Amino acid sequence: MSPRSEEPRRDATGSRRGSSRGGRGADSRSGEPGIGGISDARAYTPRGRTIREGGGAARTGAGGGAEQRRTPRSSRSGDPFRPALQVLDGGRAGTTRAGRRETAAGGRGGVVRTVSARPVREPFDDDEPPRRRPGPRRPDRPAARRPSRKPRRPPRLADPRRRLRLGTLLALALFATIGIRLVVLQTVTTPAYADGGLRNRTAVVELPAPRGSIYDRTGAPLAHSVEARYVYADPTRVKDRFATARQLSPLLGVPASELAEKMRQRTLPGTTIQSQFAYLARGVEIEKAKEIMALELPGIRVHRDERREVPGRDLAANLIGFVSPDMNGLEGLEAKYDDLLRGQPGKKRYEVGQGDLAAPIPGGYSQTTAAKPGGSLELTIDRDLQFQTQRILATQMARTRGSVGAAVVIEVGSGEVLAQASYPGYNAADPTAVNSPTDRDDAATSFIVDPGSIHKAITYGAALQEGVITPDTVFPVANTITMGGQRFEDTHPANGRRMSIPGMLAFSSNVATIEIADKLGKDRLIDYQKRFGLGQPTREGMPGEASGRLLPADEWSGSSYGSVPIGHSVDATPLQMAAAYAAIANDGTYVQPHLIKEVIGPDGKRTPGAAPVTRSVLSPQNAAALRRMLEAVTTIDGPDGQATGLAAAVPGYRVAGKTGTGWRYDNGKKQPGDVGSFIGMAPAEKPRYVVAVFVWSPGGEGGAVAAPAFREMMGFTLRHYRVPPSATDKSPKFEAFPR
């Protein structure tokens, strides 16, 4: 765009823009007042014509008679300040001033008419601007003034004081709410929020509580816990499970194929989540665990564990039982006293710092729940005697096939069980390595038998106590007797000869025993059976103890009068029969057999076991008389025959006892073969110990095993406790068939 020239623009005639056309140029140059220049801008009206132009036309018409005509817009002055001045005057001031000047010059007032402005013709326009047709001109009218507008009233504003008060109230309410909430957080719910935050910055360490031990009567451990490690795998991190299994197999003693299968990736049941934990071995020795960690196998880790150690392996295993890998008692005394033996783990929670060290923060939060180790048991079992009893029983049982055996040693007077062996046995450290789960049973408390002839001691004792017989009673004994249509006979016939009570016991006469029981009566016999402890568990401490069964009086048949007195139609365990003989040895007082000697608390405090139940069964005189007569079983050997228990005699000691042949029942069914047994006491003059041996054999060899096994067990027991030998020269002399 070209720069604006400072020179006023001129039209085609050479005159300045803004001057009048048609002879008006001379007037303008003549110096006529009020004409030309800036006066044109001041006299400009919105209608497009200046006052000067209107006035000049009037004057021409009046004075010179010249024809009045309109001046085109192109004759207007080109003063650039005219629009601005018009705006300043509001379109009125210039007209007023111009009108006054024209009046003064002409001498009279004229009508001023404002006509519409025509387009200004510029020098470069080619077309001629349109002209108005000539004719009479309407008189000019004065320009009408625009009515002034009344300014709008501003909108009415709200009262600021009301808004200030409302804002103040809202601010106060907000701060009051915040204050109340802060007070609540700081006083009422502080512990809850504090504890909630602890979870994110605390660590928890479990404090192990070892399981209690089981000791023998001398304090020697039969079972105890030792610290160990368990080895586990994260299958998702194991790179080569087969190669890893081959490296671990010799250290863990587990086949590589089994380890590889455990490390196989699998999902958790019921989810799509991959399992990240699998046990490879439990109870691993610490040194072995160190070797495994030194291998740095991916995905293989170790952690603290506990292993139950049984030093004797199979020693008293049928009594002790075993535990699960998680140290929960499953069988035997471990299960019966699990609540006592199992400890309660503790827990330590403390604040830790950030980073890999995660060390406790000194002075930070710390809470410790102390671990409570389990209590311990001290048994009445003598480890050495238990070992010898098991060894002797196993050796004798090796002479039979598919047999079951039990042996019990009881201390007379106290009722303490010194040894309780079962055959077959098992290794408590590896309880799964058995042919049958029944191999882990304690035969002394679960082996139910018809006791047979060993029950005759109860029948004779009841008859003595009730006065039915005396030690000197003698009567003729037939070879057979029929009761309820069933025939009973003796294995050593008397042929009707007179037989003494010792002879009846020595030769185990069924006929004589049935005749004595018939005089005693079934009610009194049943009463003495109960007094001697039959028909109810002894509650010595073993779980699952059988109670046996006595035939109620109202269920007796005719044959029961013959079978019950000689030990048939009666269910009993070896321990029950041993306790009955211990009552005879203890001057007629029954003492409940028991295994628990003391309970040792976690603090080492010792508490004696529960006192055994005692009751009187026989008078001391009758008990002594019965013991003396039972010596005939191991001593009579003459022209009239040999007693049934000669094989049970212990050299150097007087022995009183009884042999027996019974039957075994399993789930109410009689099993093939028979049960051979021997129960005896020594020294007979003042018994210290009672030993009972029961052997069931399908082939019927039990009778040949029980008596020899008793002799060895009793002989070791007497020597082990240094019992002085008996004065055998004072042993009683018996005559089975007095003349």
C-alpha positions in Angstrom: 0.0 0.0 0.0 1.5 3.4 -1.1 2.2 5.9 1.6 -0.3 8.5 2.2 0.6 11.9 0.6 0.7 15.0 2.8 -0.6 17.1 -0.2 -4.4 17.6 -0.4 -5.9 15.7 -3.1 -7.1 17.7 -6.2 -9.9 16.9 -8.7 -9.7 17.0 -12.5 -9.8 20.7 -12.6 -6.9 21.2 -10.4 -8.7 22.5 -7.5 -8.4 21.1 -4.0 -10.9 18.4 -3.0 -13.7 19.7 -0.9 -14.1 23.0 -2.8 -17.4 23.8 -4.6 -17.7 23.1 -8.3 -19.2 25.4 -11.0 -17.6 28.8 -10.4 -17.1 28.3 -6.8 -13.4 27.9 -7.0 -12.9 31.6 -7.5 -14.9 32.3 -4.5 -13.0 29.9 -2.5 -9.7 31.4 -3.5 -11.1 35.0 -3.0 -10.9 34.4 0.7 -14.6 34.3 1.4 -15.1 33.7 5.1 -16.4 30.3 6.2 -15.7 28.7 2.9 -13.2 25.8 2.2 -10.8 24.0 4.4 -11.8 22.6 7.7 -15.0 24.6 7.8 -16.4 22.1 5.3 -15.9 19.3 7.8 -17.5 21.3 10.6 -20.5 22.1 8.4 -21.0 18.5 7.3 -24.4 17.0 7.9 -25.4 13.4 7.9 -27.6 14.1 4.9 -24.6 14.4 2.7 -24.7 18.2 2.0 -22.9 21.1 3.7 -24.6 24.2 4.9 -22.3 26.3 2.8 -23.4 24.5 -0.3 -27.0 25.0 0.6 -26.5 28.7 1.5 -24.5 29.4 -1.6 -27.2 28.1 -3.8 -29.7 30.2 -2.1 -27.7 33.3 -2.5 -27.1 32.6 -6.2 -30.8 32.3 -6.8 -31.6 35.5 -5.0 -28.9 37.8 -6.2 -27.9 36.6 -9.6 -30.9 34.7 -10.8 -28.6 31.8 -11.6 -30.2 28.4 -11.8 -30.2 26.5 -8.6 -28.7 23.0 -8.9 -27.3 20.4 -6.7 -23.7 19.9 -6.2 -22.5 16.4 -6.6 -20.8 14.5 -3.6 -17.7 14.6 -5.6 -17.4 18.4 -5.0 -17.1 17.8 -1.3 -13.8 18.7 0.4 -11.3 16.0 0.7 -10.3 17.1 4.2 -9.5 13.9 6.1 -10.5 15.4 9.5 -14.1 16.1 8.5 -15.6 12.8 9.7 -13.8 13.0 13.0 -15.0 16.5 13.7 -18.5 15.6 12.7 -18.5 12.8 15.2 -17.3 15.3 17.9 -20.2 17.6 17.1 -22.7 14.8 16.9 -23.8 15.9 13.4 -25.4 19.1 14.7 -22.8 21.6 15.8 -21.4 22.2 12.3 -24.9 22.9 10.9 -25.8 25.4 13.5 -22.6 27.3 13.1 -22.8 27.3 9.3 -26.4 28.5 9.4 -25.5 31.5 11.6 -22.8 32.5 9.2 -25.0 32.3 6.1 -27.7 34.4 7.8 -25.2 37.1 8.7 -23.9 37.2 5.1 -27.2 37.3 3.2 -29.1 39.5 5.6 -32.0 37.2 5.9 -32.8 33.8 7.0 -33.2 31.0 4.5 -34.6 27.6 4.6 -31.9 25.1 4.7 -32.6 21.8 3.2 -30.4 18.8 3.5 -30.5 16.4 0.6 -29.2 12.9 0.5 -25.6 12.5 -0.4 -24.7 11.1 -3.7 -21.8 8.9 -4.4 -18.6 10.9 -4.8 -17.2 10.8 -8.2 -13.5 10.2 -8.1 -11.2 11.3 -10.8 -10.7 7.7 -12.0 -14.4 7.0 -12.3 -15.5 6.6 -16.0 -19.2 6.8 -15.7 -20.9 10.1 -15.2 -22.8 10.2 -11.9 -26.5 10.2 -12.3 -28.1 13.6 -12.4 -31.4 14.7 -10.8 -34.0 15.8 -13.2 -34.6 19.6 -13.3 -37.7 20.8 -11.7 -38.9 22.8 -8.8 -37.1 22.0 -5.6 -38.9 21.4 -2.5 -38.1 23.8 0.2 -35.4 22.6 2.5 -36.5 21.5 6.0 -34.3 22.0 9.0 -32.6 18.7 10.2 -34.6 17.1 12.9 -32.7 16.3 16.1 -32.5 12.8 17.3 -34.4 12.3 20.5 -31.9 11.7 23.3 -32.1 8.2 24.8 -32.5 7.7 28.5 -29.5 5.6 29.7 -30.3 2.2 31.0 -30.4 1.7 34.7 -27.7 -0.7 35.9 -28.9 -4.1 37.3 -29.6 -4.2 40.9 -26.9 -6.1 42.8 -27.4 -8.4 45.7 -26.6 -7.2 49.2 -22.9 -8.1 49.8 -23.4 -8.3 53.5 -25.7 -11.3 53.2 -23.2 -13.1 51.0 -20.5 -12.3 53.4 -22.4 -13.7 56.4 -23.4 -16.9 54.4 -19.7 -17.5 53.3 -18.6 -17.0 56.9 -21.0 -19.6 58.2 -20.0 -22.1 55.5 -16.3 -21.6 56.3 -16.9 -22.0 60.0 -18.9 -25.2 59.5 -16.2 -26.7 57.3 -13.4 -25.9 59.8 -15.6 -27.3 62.6 -16.2 -30.5 60.7 -12.5 -30.9 60.0 -11.6 -30.2 63.6 -14.1 -32.7 65.0 -12.8 -35.4 62.6 -9.2 -34.7 63.6 -10.1 -35.1 67.3 -11.9 -38.4 66.5 -8.9 -39.7 64.6 -6.4 -38.7 67.3 -8.4 -40.0 70.3 -11.0 -42.6 69.3 -9.8 -44.6 66.3 -6.0 -44.0 66.8 -5.2 -47.7 67.6 -7.2 -49.0 64.6 -5.4 -46.8 62.1 -2.0 -47.3 63.8 -2.4 -51.1 63.6 -3.6 -50.8 60.0 -0.5 -49.1 59.0 1.7 -51.6 60.7 0.9 -54.3 58.2 2.8 -52.4 55.5 6.0 -52.0 57.5 6.2 -55.0 59.8 7.7 -58.4 59.4 6.4 -61.6 61.2 8.7 -64.4 62.3 7.3 -67.7 63.6 8.9 -68.9 66.8 9.0 -72.7 66.7 7.7 -74.7 69.7 9.3 -78.2 69.9 7.1 -81.2 70.6 7.6 -82.8 74.0 9.5 -86.0 74.5 8.6 -89.4 75.7 10.9 -91.0 78.2 11.2 -94.3 79.9 11.2 -94.7 83.7 14.9 -93.9 83.9 14.7 -90.7 81.8 16.1 -92.3 78.6 14.3 -90.8 75.5 12.0 -93.2 73.6 10.9 -90.4 71.2 11.9 -86.8 71.0 12.1 -84.0 68.4 15.2 -82.6 66.8 15.7 -79.6 64.5 15.8 -80.4 60.9 15.0 -78.9 57.5 12.5 -79.6 54.8 13.4 -79.3 51.1 10.8 -77.9 48.7 10.6 -76.8 45.1 8.9 -74.0 43.2 8.0 -75.8 40.0 7.6 -72.5 38.2 11.3 -71.7 38.7 12.8 -75.1 38.2 14.6 -75.0 34.8 15.2 -78.8 34.3 13.3 -81.0 36.7 14.9 -84.2 35.5 18.5 -82.9 35.9 17.6 -81.4 39.3 16.0 -84.7 40.4 19.2 -86.6 39.5 21.3 -84.2 41.6 19.0 -84.4 44.7 18.2 -88.1 44.6 21.4 -89.3 46.3 21.2 -86.6 49.0 17.6 -87.1 49.9 17.5 -90.8 49.4 14.4 -90.5 47.1 14.2 -91.9 43.6 14.8 -89.4 40.9 11.6 -90.3 39.1 9.6 -89.5 42.2 11.4 -86.2 42.7 10.8 -85.2 39.1 7.1 -86.0 39.4 6.9 -83.7 42.4 8.5 -80.9 40.5 6.1 -81.2 37.6 4.2 -77.9 37.1 0.5 -78.2 38.0 -2.3 -75.8 38.8 -3.9 -75.5 42.2 -7.2 -77.4 42.5 -10.2 -75.3 41.3 -8.1 -72.5 40.0 -5.8 -71.6 37.1 -3.0 -70.5 39.3 0.3 -72.4 39.0 1.5 -74.1 42.2 4.7 -72.6 43.5 5.3 -75.1 46.4 5.9 -78.8 46.5 7.5 -80.8 49.3 10.5 -82.9 48.2 11.6 -84.2 51.6 10.7 -83.6 55.3 13.0 -83.9 58.3 16.2 -83.6 56.4 19.4 -83.4 58.5 20.9 -80.0 58.7 24.2 -81.0 57.1 22.4 -82.6 54.2 20.4 -79.4 53.7 23.6 -77.3 53.6 24.9 -79.6 50.8 21.7 -79.1 48.9 21.8 -75.3 49.2 25.5 -75.3 48.1 24.3 -76.7 44.7 22.3 -73.5 44.1 19.7 -75.3 42.1 17.0 -72.9 40.6 13.7 -73.3 42.4 15.0 -75.5 45.2 14.8 -74.1 48.8 15.0 -75.3 52.4 13.3 -74.2 55.5 13.3 -75.0 59.2 11.6 -78.2 60.1 11.2 -80.6 63.0 11.9 -84.3 62.9 10.6 -86.9 65.4 13.4 -89.2 66.3 12.9 -92.6 67.8 16.3 -93.9 69.0 15.1 -97.4 69.5 13.4 -97.6 66.1 11.0 -100.5 66.9 11.5 -100.2 70.6 8.1 -99.9 72.2 6.9 -98.6 68.8 3.4 -100.3 69.3 3.1 -98.3 72.5 4.6 -95.0 71.4 3.0 -94.7 68.0 4.1 -92.1 65.5 3.4 -88.6 64.3 2.7 -86.9 60.9 5.3 -84.7 59.2 3.5 -81.8 60.7 4.1 -83.2 64.2 0.6 -84.3 64.9 0.1 -87.5 66.8 -1.5 -90.2 64.7 -1.3 -93.5 66.7 -0.3 -94.8 70.1 0.6 -92.5 73.0 1.6 -89.8 70.5 -2.1 -89.6 69.5 -3.6 -90.1 73.0 -1.5 -87.3 74.6 -1.2 -85.1 71.5 -2.6 -82.1 73.3 0.0 -82.4 76.0 3.0 -83.1 73.7 2.3 -80.6 71.0 3.7 -77.2 71.5 2.2 -73.8 70.6 4.3 -71.8 68.2 5.1 -68.2 69.1 5.2 -65.2 66.9 7.4 -62.1 66.7 6.2 -59.0 64.8 8.4 -56.0 64.4 9.0 -53.0 62.3 11.6 -53.3 59.5 13.4 -50.8 57.3 13.2 -50.6 53.6 15.6 -52.1 51.2 17.0 -55.6 50.9 18.3 -55.6 54.5 14.9 -55.3 56.1 16.5 -54.9 59.5 14.5 -54.3 62.6 14.1 -50.6 63.4 15.7 -49.8 66.8 13.0 -48.5 69.2 10.3 -49.4 66.7 7.2 -51.4 67.1 7.9 -54.9 68.4 5.5 -57.5 69.8 6.5 -61.0 70.8 4.3 -63.9 71.6 6.5 -66.5 73.3 6.4 -70.0 72.1 5.2 -72.7 74.5 7.1 -76.0 74.1 5.1 -79.1 74.5 5.0 -81.1 77.7 6.7 -84.5 78.1 5.8 -87.9 79.4 7.7 -90.2 81.5 6.5 -93.8 81.2 6.6 -96.7 83.6 8.3 -98.7 80.8 11.9 -99.8 81.4 13.8 -99.5 78.2 16.1 -102.4 78.8 13.4 -104.7 79.9 11.2 -103.7 77.0 14.0 -104.5 74.6 14.6 -107.9 76.0 10.8 -108.7 76.2 10.5 -107.8 72.5 13.5 -109.8 71.5 12.4 -112.9 73.4 8.9 -112.7 72.0 10.1 -112.2 68.4 12.5 -115.1 68.7 9.8 -117.5 70.0 7.3 -116.3 67.5 9.7 -117.0 64.7 8.8 -120.7 65.3 5.2 -120.0 64.1 3.7 -118.6 60.9 1.2 -115.8 60.5 1.0 -115.5 64.3 0.2 -112.6 66.7 1.8 -112.3 70.1 1.7 -110.1 73.2 3.7 -109.9 76.4 3.2 -107.8 79.5 5.3 -107.3 82.5 3.7 -105.7 85.6 5.2 -104.6 88.9 3.2 -106.1 91.7 1.9 -103.6 94.2 2.3 -100.5 92.0 0.5 -101.7 88.9 3.2 -100.1 86.8 3.7 -101.7 83.4 7.4 -102.3 83.0 7.2 -103.8 79.5 4.5 -104.3 76.9 5.5 -105.9 73.7 3.6 -106.8 70.5 4.4 -109.0 67.6 4.7 -108.2 64.8 6.3 -104.8 65.5 7.4 -102.0 63.2 9.8 -99.1 63.0 8.2 -96.0 64.4 10.6 -93.9 62.4 9.2 -95.4 59.2 5.6 -96.4 60.1 4.5 -97.0 56.5 6.9 -99.9 56.0 4.5 -102.6 57.3 2.6 -105.5 55.7 -0.7 -104.4 57.2 -1.9 -101.5 59.3 -2.8 -104.0 62.1 1.0 -104.7 62.5 1.1 -101.3 64.3 -1.6 -102.3 66.8 -0.8 -102.9 70.5 -1.7 -106.5 70.9 -1.8 -106.4 74.7 -4.8 -104.0 74.6 -6.5 -104.8 71.3 -5.9 -108.6 71.0 -9.3 -110.1 72.2 -9.2 -113.8 73.1 -11.1 -116.5 74.9 -8.6 -116.7 77.8 -9.2 -120.4 78.3 -7.7 -122.2 81.3 -5.9 -119.1 82.7 -9.4 -118.0 83.6 -9.6 -120.9 86.1 -7.6 -119.0 88.6 -10.5 -116.5 88.9 -13.0 -119.3 89.4 -10.9 -120.9 92.1 -10.2 -117.6 93.8 -13.9 -116.8 93.9 -14.7 -120.3 95.3 -12.0 -119.8 98.0 -13.3 -116.3 98.9 -16.9 -117.6 99.1 -16.0 -120.7 101.1 -17.1 -123.1 98.4 -13.6 -124.8 98.6 -10.6 -124.7 100.8 -6.9 -125.4 100.0 -7.5 -129.0 101.4 -10.6 -129.8 99.4 -10.5 -133.1 97.7 -13.2 -134.8 95.6 -13.4 -137.4 92.9 -13.3 -136.1 89.3 -14.8 -137.8 86.3 -13.4 -137.8 82.9 -16.3 -135.9 81.3 -19.2 -133.7 82.3 -22.3 -132.6 80.2 -23.8 -129.1 80.6 -26.7 -128.0 78.5 -26.2 -130.9 76.2 -22.6 -130.1 75.6 -19.9 -132.5 76.7 -16.7 -131.2 78.4 -13.7 -133.4 79.1 -10.2 -133.3 80.5 -7.0 -133.6 78.6 -5.5 -135.5 81.6 -8.3 -137.9 82.7 -8.7 -138.5 86.5 -10.7 -141.6 85.9 -12.9 -140.8 88.9 -10.1 -140.6 91.3 -10.0 -138.1 94.1 -8.1 -135.0 93.1 -6.8 -132.1 95.2 -7.2 -128.5 94.3 -3.5 -128.1 93.4 -3.8 -131.3 91.2 -6.9 -129.8 89.5 -4.9 -126.6 88.7 -1.7 -128.5 87.7 -3.5 -130.8 85.2 -6.0 -128.1 84.3 -9.1 -130.2 85.0 -12.2 -128.8 83.1 -14.6 -131.2 84.9 -13.4 -130.3 88.4 -13.6 -126.6 87.6 -17.1 -126.8 86.2 -18.3 -128.7 89.3 -16.8 -126.0 91.6 -18.4 -123.2 89.6 -21.7 -124.9 89.6 -21.6 -124.8 93.5 -20.5 -121.1 93.3 -23.3 -120.0 91.0 -23.2 -117.8 87.9 -24.1 -114.6 89.7 -21.2 -114.8 92.1 -18.8 -115.9 89.4 -19.8 -112.9 87.2 -19.3 -110.6 90.2 -15.7 -111.8 90.7 -15.0 -111.6 87.1 -15.8 -107.9 87.3 -13.8 -107.5 90.5 -10.8 -108.9 88.8 -11.2 -106.3 86.0 -12.8 -108.2 83.2 -15.5 -106.7 80.9 -14.1 -103.2 81.1 -11.0 -101.4 79.8 -8.1 -101.0 82.2 -7.5 -97.4 81.1 -3.8 -97.8 81.4 -3.3 -95.0 78.9 -3.4 -96.6 75.5 -5.9 -95.3 72.9 -8.4 -97.8 71.4 -8.2 -100.2 74.3 -10.7 -103.1 74.0 -13.0 -103.7 76.9 -13.7 -107.3 76.4 -17.1 -108.8 77.2 -18.7 -110.8 79.9 -21.7 -113.0 79.3 -24.6 -111.5 81.2 -26.5 -113.9 83.6 -29.7 -113.6 81.6 -27.9 -114.7 78.4 -26.5 -117.9 79.9 -27.6 -121.1 78.3 -27.2 -124.6 79.7 -23.8 -125.0 78.2 -22.7 -121.6 79.6 -22.4 -123.2 83.0 -19.7 -125.4 81.6 -17.9 -123.0 79.2 -17.7 -119.8 81.2 -15.9 -121.2 84.3 -13.1 -122.6 82.2 -12.6 -119.4 80.3 -14.8 -119.7 77.2 -17.7 -117.5 76.3 -15.5 -114.8 77.9 -13.7 -112.0 75.9 -10.6 -110.5 77.5 -7.3 -108.9 76.5 -3.8 -110.0 77.6 -3.5 -106.9 79.7 -6.8 -107.6 81.6 -5.7 -111.1 82.4 -2.3 -109.9 83.5 -3.9 -107.4 85.9 -6.1 -110.1 87.4 -3.1 -112.2 88.2 -1.4 -109.2 89.6 -4.3 -108.9 92.1 -3.6 -112.4 93.2 0.1 -111.6 93.6 -0.7 -108.4 95.5 -2.5 -110.2 98.4 -5.9 -110.0 96.7 -5.9 -106.2 96.0 -6.5 -105.2 92.4 -4.3 -102.3 91.2 -5.1 -100.6 87.9 -2.3 -101.1 85.5 -0.9 -97.9 84.1 1.8 -96.6 81.7 2.1 -92.9 82.7 4.5 -92.3 85.6 4.9 -88.5 85.4 4.0 -85.6 83.3 6.7 -83.0 82.8 5.6 -79.5 82.0 7.5 -77.1 79.6 9.0 -75.5 82.7 10.4 -78.8 83.9 7.8 -79.2 86.7 7.0 -82.8 87.3 3.5 -84.0 88.1 2.8 -87.6 89.1 0.4 -89.5 86.9 -3.1 -90.2 88.1 -3.3 -92.5 91.0 -4.3 -96.0 90.0 -7.7 -97.4 91.0 -7.5 -100.1 93.6 -10.0 -102.4 95.2 -10.0 -105.6 97.3 -10.9 -108.8 95.5 -9.6 -111.6 97.8 -8.4 -111.6 101.3 -4.7 -111.9 101.8 -5.0 -115.4 103.2 -7.0 -116.7 100.3 -4.7 -114.9 97.8 -1.7 -116.5 99.5 -3.4 -119.9 99.4 -4.2 -119.5 95.8 -0.7 -118.5 94.9 0.6 -121.6 96.8 -1.7 -123.9 94.8 -0.7 -122.3 91.5 2.9 -123.3 92.2 1.8 -126.9 91.5 1.4 -125.9 87.8 5.2 -125.5 87.4 6.4 -128.1 89.9 4.3 -131.4 89.8 6.3 -134.0 87.9 5.7 -137.6 89.1 4.3 -140.9 88.4 0.8 -139.4 88.1 1.9 -137.1 85.3 3.5 -133.8 84.6 1.9 -130.4 85.2 1.1 -128.3 82.2 3.5 -125.5 83.1 6.8 -127.2 83.7 8.3 -125.4 80.8 7.6 -122.0 82.5 9.7 -122.8 85.6 12.5 -120.4 86.3 15.6 -122.0 87.8 16.3 -120.7 91.3 12.9 -119.1 91.8 9.5 -120.2 92.9 7.0 -119.5 90.2 3.2 -119.6 90.5 1.1 -119.5 87.3 -1.3 -121.0 84.9 -1.3 -122.2 81.3 -4.2 -121.7 79.0 -5.5 -122.6 75.6 -8.2 -120.4 74.1 -9.5 -119.1 70.9 -9.2 -115.9 69.0 -12.1 -113.9 67.7 -11.9 -111.2 65.0 -15.0 -109.1 64.4 -17.1 -111.7 66.3 -15.8 -114.7 64.2 -13.7 -117.5 65.6 -10.3 -117.7 63.9 -8.6 -121.0 63.1 -5.9 -122.3 65.4 -5.8 -121.5 69.1 -4.3 -119.1 71.6 -1.6 -120.5 73.9 -0.9 -118.5 77.0 0.9 -118.5 80.3 0.6 -116.0 83.2 2.8 -116.3 86.2 4.3 -114.5 89.1 7.7 -114.7 90.9 9.0 -115.2 93.5 5.9 -117.0 94.4 6.5 -116.6 98.2 6.4 -112.9 97.8 5.8 -111.9 94.2 7.5 -108.9 92.7 6.5 -109.2 89.0 3.8 -110.7 86.9 4.5 -111.8 83.3 1.8 -112.7 80.8 2.5 -114.2 77.3 -0.2 -114.8 74.7 0.5 -116.4 71.3 -2.0 -117.0 68.6 -1.0 -119.3 65.8 -3.2 -120.7 63.0 -1.3 -124.0 63.3 -1.9 -124.4 67.0 1.7 -124.0 68.2 0.9 -121.3 70.7 1.0 -123.5 73.7 4.6 -124.7 72.9 5.7 -121.0 72.6 4.1 -119.2 75.5 5.7 -121.1 78.5 9.3 -121.0 77.2 8.9 -117.3 76.4 7.6 -116.7 79.9 10.6 -118.4 81.5 13.1 -116.3 79.6 11.2 -113.0 80.3 10.7 -113.7 84.0 14.3 -114.9 84.4 15.7 -111.7 82.9 13.3 -109.5 84.9 14.3 -111.0 88.2 18.0 -110.7 87.3 17.6 -107.2 85.9 16.1 -106.0 89.2 18.4 -108.1 91.2 15.7 -110.1 93.0 17.3 -112.7 95.4 16.7 -116.3 94.4 14.0 -118.2 96.3 14.7 -120.8 99.0 13.7 -123.7 96.8 14.2 -126.2 99.7 11.1 -124.6 101.2 9.0 -125.1 98.1 5.7 -126.8 98.8 5.2 -130.5 97.9 1.9 -131.2 96.1 0.0 -134.4 95.7 -2.4 -134.3 92.8 -4.3 -137.5 93.7 -4.2 -138.0 97.5 -4.9 -141.5 98.7 
